[in-house]
Amino acid sequence: MKALLNTRRVRLAGLLGSVGILVACSSGTGPGEDAVHGGPDNPAPDGSYTEAVTNPNGIASLEPITLGGVEQWILIRGQDTSNPVLVFLHGGPGSPAILYGRFAFKPLEQYFTVVTWDQRGCGKSYHAGVDLQSLTFEQLLSDTRELVLQLRARFATQKVFLMGVSWGAILGIHLADDYPDLVQAYVGIGQPVNVNQGLGIAIEFAIRRATTLGEDETVAQLTELQELWQTDPSLAWEQHGPLQTWLESHGYGDLHDLSLYSSLAQEAGPLTEYTAQDQTNEDSWQALYDASPLRQDASWLLAMDLQQDIPRLEVPAVFMNGSYDYKAPLELVEQYVAGLQAPLGKQVIAFEQSGHVVFLEQRTLFRNSMIEILAAHRD
């Protein structure tokens, strides 16, 4: 989701998460026919708010919580709090999701209690006191587990449905592997499998496509990157920005249909979940993540290989990937799932008209797929 964050400077106003939960957007009247959750009359402590839910059994809550000793923010939306909990883990690292959670997952609110979280140090979870050195894979995985434990206690459920995109899918699949007792089913969107191999596949594809388009300068630049990748993958990763830019601009990154960017901005409407200060903080949280251990040393990321690291999952696992996604190529996901041992079930759903962020491109297929997952794996 990095590109969605990078383009937010243009679209932010329109487009572009057991113990101590501070409920800030609770019902203004309590349960009953006239109960209203969320909305401007039920703001969060900082004055922001999320669109109201009028179902008396529903929830529309924008609230701070404490994870790993650090205040962070979540958005909870749903038509009935007795529905299963669905936790969404955003991409990046450092590409917050409360920006788009309200409208992206609204079609699921009838079936799930949807929890969208801005991970520590980004979006609404940014503040000057966040320790730079705490932005590690291990800490964010620990935060994820703590969030799930809190939600489990709050909504009186043993397990949650867990959905991650891109970087969030790295966190998600590791949580599902480490703590299968917490996860009803795992959904990986744009699932990174082997980042180093994926980079090589993306470079080769881009060279072929740019050659077909007659983009000679691009071909020369990418050929140099390919040669570098063959000898020094870490350095190639550090210098792959032009490749990423090319993929995004040609519809092989976050979105395949580039016209959606403007329509999504219109659909999102006023970004009431973020205060003016939250928006102003963008440069600060970008700088924080750029200087973090997650970004400064990519060796851990390039060494990741799910075929070796997680050859077996003890939870149902569904992988949704766009056919035009060259940030996490579909072919690697298919190879991984073919060899994955998953006694409770495994599936790949190919989104034939999508890039990396399938839930924003093929919404009907995404919604129907999530309903089917719920039907198949609900207690």
Number of C-alpha atoms within 10 A of each C-alpha: 24 18 15 23 22 14 13 17 14 11 19 20 19 20 24 25 29 14 14 10 15 13 14 20 27 20 26 15 12 13 14 12 11 13 17 25 29 27 22 15 14 23 22 22 14 15 14 21 26 25 19 20 22 19 18 19 19 26 26 29 28 32 25 24 21 18 23 16 8 17 18 24 22 21 25 27 32 28 22 18 20 15 18 22 25 28 26 24 26 28 26 19 23 26 24 29 27 28 29 22 22 23 16 17 21 16 17 19 21 16 20 26 26 28 26 26 29 25 31 28 26 27 28 30 22 25 18 11 9 17 13 16 13 16 22 15 17 11 15 19 17 16 20 22 21 17 23 25 18 19 22 17 12 12 16 12 15 14 21 24 24 25 22 23 27 26 22 29 26 24 24 28 25 17 20 24 18 14 13 18 13 20 22 22 26 28 26 25 27 31 28 26 28 21 21 20 18 20 24 18 18 21 23 14 15 23 21 13 14 18 15 11 10 11 12 13 11 17 20 14 13 21 16 12 22 22 12 16 21 10 10 12 20 18 13 20 20 12 14 17 11 13 20 20 13 16 24 22 14 15 19 27 27 28 28 24 16 17 10 13 16 12 12 19 20 14 12 21 13 14 24 19 22 21 15 11 10 18 17 12 17 20 10 16 24 20 10 22 21 15 15 18 16 20 16 11 13 14 14 9 17 17 13 18 17 22 17 11 12 18 15 16 21 18 23 22 24 21 22 24 29 30 21 24 28 26 25 28 27 28 15 20 23 18 12 19 21 12 11 18 15 16 12 12 16 19 15 18 17 18 22 13 15 24 32 32 24 26 21 20 22 16 14 12 15 20 17 13 15 18 15 12 18 17 10 12 14 14 8
